[in-house]
Amino acid sequence: MDATAAVTPFSTLIRTASHEQHTEAETSTFMGDLLGGRLGVDAYTRYTEQLWFVYRALEEGAEALRGDPVAGPFIQPELMRSAELERDLGHLRGADWRAGLEPLPATAAYAARVAECAHTWPAGYIAHHYTRYLGDLSGGQIIRDKAEKTWGFDRKGDGVRFYVFEQITNPAAFKRGYRDLLDAVNADDLEKQRIIEECKRAFALNTAVFRELGEVFPLSA
């Protein structure tokens, strides 16, 4: 590592190194169309379905990692989203929301990679944990606001509960604490670099899901 990296907090390194991939995911055509109100609630529903597969992989792997010296500190119950996603899907799809629910190929690949890291590489799991939950706490609030206005969901109610972190009363303080965890992560420099590369991979996997959603919901010219 060069002298600059030696004094740069890991949370800063991971954010700046993945900036390009993060921007690509945020500016996908599908997400632009969704946030621009150009797609129907069916597209929002399909997106929510894909999130459920990814978060199920994240959170099914979390319990076993609670005592892990590397990933353990990141396993925080106030972040868990599966129950909220399932409530949203019940609202969007009805009581039998699981019937016929299938991941897109890109979603299946994304969830499989998350599960693989959870079971075989705790440090890699952190990369997926970071890209998902910190993103939900930040940009996810923009999606919630747009969804409420575009499709008439109750404010912070059924349909958008995924984006509502009821147990986190001060998101800014929580994110500072999360960055402190990243800075103190139990990993050497080589492993930190591998985490950064996995973070880039996570964004690429997410972008692939957006690309496939864009193929399912193309805007007519």
C-alpha positions as CSV (number, residue, x, y, z in Angstrom):
1,M,0.0,0.0,0.0
2,D,1.3,3.5,-0.7
3,A,1.7,6.2,1.9
4,T,-1.7,7.8,1.1
5,A,-3.6,4.6,1.4
6,A,-2.0,3.9,4.7
7,V,-3.6,7.0,6.2
8,T,-6.8,7.0,4.3
9,P,-9.7,5.4,6.2
10,F,-10.9,2.1,4.7
11,S,-14.5,3.5,4.5
12,T,-13.2,6.2,2.3
13,L,-11.1,3.8,0.1
14,I,-14.1,1.5,-0.4
15,R,-16.4,4.4,-1.3
16,T,-14.1,6.1,-3.8
17,A,-12.9,2.8,-5.4
18,S,-16.5,1.8,-6.1
19,H,-17.7,5.2,-7.2
20,E,-17.8,4.4,-10.9
21,Q,-19.8,1.2,-10.5
22,H,-22.1,2.9,-8.0
23,T,-22.9,5.7,-10.4
24,E,-23.5,3.2,-13.2
25,A,-26.0,1.3,-11.0
26,E,-27.8,4.5,-9.9
27,T,-28.1,5.9,-13.5
28,S,-29.4,2.7,-15.1
29,T,-32.2,3.3,-17.7
30,F,-34.6,1.2,-15.7
31,M,-34.1,3.1,-12.4
32,G,-34.3,6.4,-14.3
33,D,-37.6,5.4,-15.9
34,L,-38.9,4.1,-12.6
35,L,-38.0,7.3,-10.6
36,G,-39.2,9.4,-13.5
37,G,-42.7,8.0,-13.2
38,R,-42.6,6.5,-16.7
39,L,-43.2,3.0,-15.5
40,G,-46.2,1.4,-13.8
41,V,-46.6,-0.1,-10.4
42,D,-46.0,-3.5,-12.0
43,A,-42.4,-2.5,-12.7
44,Y,-42.0,-1.4,-9.1
45,T,-43.5,-4.7,-7.9
46,R,-41.1,-6.7,-10.1
47,Y,-38.1,-4.7,-8.7
48,T,-39.3,-5.4,-5.2
49,E,-39.5,-9.1,-6.0
50,Q,-35.9,-9.1,-7.1
51,L,-34.8,-7.3,-3.9
52,W,-36.5,-10.1,-1.8
53,F,-34.3,-12.8,-3.4
54,V,-31.1,-10.8,-2.7
55,Y,-32.0,-9.9,0.9
56,R,-33.1,-13.4,1.7
57,A,-29.6,-14.5,0.7
58,L,-28.0,-11.7,2.8
59,E,-30.1,-12.3,5.9
60,E,-30.2,-16.1,5.8
61,G,-26.4,-16.0,5.9
62,A,-26.3,-13.3,8.7
63,E,-27.2,-15.5,11.7
64,A,-24.2,-17.9,11.1
65,L,-21.9,-14.9,10.8
66,R,-23.0,-13.2,14.1
67,G,-20.0,-14.5,16.0
68,D,-17.5,-14.2,13.1
69,P,-14.5,-12.0,14.0
70,V,-14.6,-10.2,10.6
71,A,-18.3,-10.0,9.6
72,G,-19.9,-10.3,13.1
73,P,-19.8,-6.6,14.0
74,F,-21.8,-5.8,10.9
75,I,-24.7,-8.1,11.7
76,Q,-27.2,-5.6,13.2
77,P,-30.8,-6.5,13.6
78,E,-32.1,-3.0,12.9
79,L,-30.9,-3.3,9.3
80,M,-32.8,-6.5,8.5
81,R,-35.2,-6.0,5.6
82,S,-36.7,-9.4,4.8
83,A,-39.8,-9.0,6.9
84,E,-40.5,-5.6,5.5
85,L,-40.0,-6.8,1.9
86,E,-42.5,-9.6,2.6
87,R,-45.1,-7.2,3.9
88,D,-44.6,-5.0,0.9
89,L,-45.0,-8.0,-1.4
90,G,-48.1,-9.0,0.4
91,H,-49.5,-5.6,-0.3
92,L,-48.3,-5.5,-4.0
93,R,-49.1,-9.1,-4.9
94,G,-51.7,-10.3,-2.5
95,A,-51.7,-12.9,0.3
96,D,-50.3,-15.6,-2.0
97,W,-47.4,-13.4,-3.1
98,R,-44.9,-16.3,-3.2
99,A,-46.9,-18.1,-5.9
100,G,-45.1,-17.9,-9.2
101,L,-42.3,-15.7,-7.7
102,E,-39.1,-16.3,-9.7
103,P,-35.8,-14.3,-9.8
104,L,-34.5,-13.0,-13.1
105,P,-31.3,-14.7,-14.1
106,A,-29.2,-11.8,-13.0
107,T,-31.0,-11.8,-9.7
108,A,-30.3,-15.5,-9.2
109,A,-26.6,-14.9,-9.9
110,Y,-26.5,-12.0,-7.5
111,A,-28.2,-13.9,-4.7
112,A,-26.0,-16.9,-5.3
113,R,-22.8,-14.8,-5.0
114,V,-24.1,-13.3,-1.7
115,A,-24.9,-16.7,-0.3
116,E,-21.4,-18.0,-1.4
117,C,-19.7,-15.2,0.4
118,A,-21.8,-15.7,3.5
119,H,-20.9,-19.3,3.7
120,T,-17.2,-19.2,2.5
121,W,-15.8,-15.7,2.8
122,P,-17.0,-13.4,5.6
123,A,-14.9,-10.5,4.5
124,G,-16.5,-10.7,1.0
125,Y,-20.0,-10.8,2.7
126,I,-19.1,-7.4,4.2
127,A,-18.8,-5.9,0.7
128,H,-22.4,-7.0,-0.2
129,H,-23.7,-5.9,3.2
130,Y,-22.2,-2.4,2.7
131,T,-23.4,-1.9,-0.9
132,R,-26.9,-2.9,0.0
133,Y,-27.7,-1.5,3.4
134,L,-25.8,1.8,3.2
135,G,-27.4,2.4,-0.2
136,D,-30.9,1.7,1.2
137,L,-30.3,4.1,4.1
138,S,-29.3,6.8,1.6
139,G,-30.6,6.6,-2.0
140,G,-33.4,4.3,-1.0
141,Q,-35.2,7.2,0.6
142,I,-35.4,8.9,-2.9
143,I,-37.1,5.7,-4.2
144,R,-39.6,5.6,-1.3
145,D,-40.6,9.3,-1.8
146,K,-41.1,8.8,-5.6
147,A,-43.0,5.6,-5.0
148,E,-45.4,7.2,-2.6
149,K,-46.0,10.1,-5.0
150,T,-46.2,8.1,-8.2
151,W,-48.3,5.1,-7.0
152,G,-50.1,6.5,-4.0
153,F,-48.7,4.4,-1.2
154,D,-49.3,5.6,2.3
155,R,-46.3,7.6,3.6
156,K,-43.9,5.0,5.0
157,G,-46.7,2.4,4.7
158,D,-47.3,-0.9,3.0
159,G,-45.6,-1.0,-0.3
160,V,-42.6,1.1,0.8
161,R,-41.8,-0.4,4.2
162,F,-38.5,-1.8,2.8
163,Y,-37.2,1.7,2.8
164,V,-38.4,2.5,6.3
165,F,-35.8,1.7,9.0
166,E,-38.0,2.2,12.1
167,Q,-35.3,1.1,14.5
168,I,-32.8,3.7,13.2
169,T,-33.9,7.0,14.5
170,N,-30.7,8.9,13.3
171,P,-29.6,7.6,10.0
172,A,-26.6,10.0,9.7
173,A,-25.3,8.9,13.1
174,F,-25.9,5.2,12.2
175,K,-23.9,5.6,8.9
176,R,-21.1,7.2,10.8
177,G,-21.0,4.2,13.1
178,Y,-21.1,1.9,10.1
179,R,-18.1,3.7,8.6
180,D,-16.3,3.3,11.9
181,L,-16.9,-0.4,11.7
182,L,-15.4,-0.5,8.1
183,D,-12.4,1.5,9.3
184,A,-11.8,-1.0,12.1
185,V,-12.5,-4.1,10.0
186,N,-10.4,-7.1,11.1
187,A,-8.5,-7.6,7.8
188,D,-5.0,-6.9,6.5
189,D,-4.3,-4.7,3.5
190,L,-4.5,-7.5,0.9
191,E,-7.9,-8.6,2.3
192,K,-9.1,-5.1,2.3
193,Q,-8.3,-4.8,-1.4
194,R,-10.2,-8.0,-2.0
195,I,-13.2,-6.5,-0.2
196,I,-13.0,-3.5,-2.4
197,E,-13.0,-5.7,-5.5
198,E,-16.0,-7.6,-4.2
199,C,-17.7,-4.3,-3.6
200,K,-17.2,-3.4,-7.3
201,R,-18.5,-6.8,-8.2
202,A,-21.6,-6.3,-6.0
203,F,-22.5,-3.1,-7.9
204,A,-21.9,-4.8,-11.2
205,L,-24.3,-7.6,-10.2
206,N,-26.9,-5.0,-9.2
207,T,-26.5,-3.2,-12.5
208,A,-27.1,-6.5,-14.3
209,V,-30.4,-6.8,-12.5
210,F,-31.4,-3.3,-13.6
211,R,-30.4,-4.2,-17.2
212,E,-32.7,-7.2,-17.2
213,L,-35.5,-5.3,-15.6
214,G,-35.1,-2.7,-18.3
215,E,-35.5,-5.5,-20.9
216,V,-38.7,-6.7,-19.2
217,F,-40.1,-3.1,-19.0
218,P,-38.9,-1.3,-22.1
219,L,-40.4,2.1,-22.7
220,S,-42.2,2.2,-26.1
221,A,-40.4,4.7,-28.4
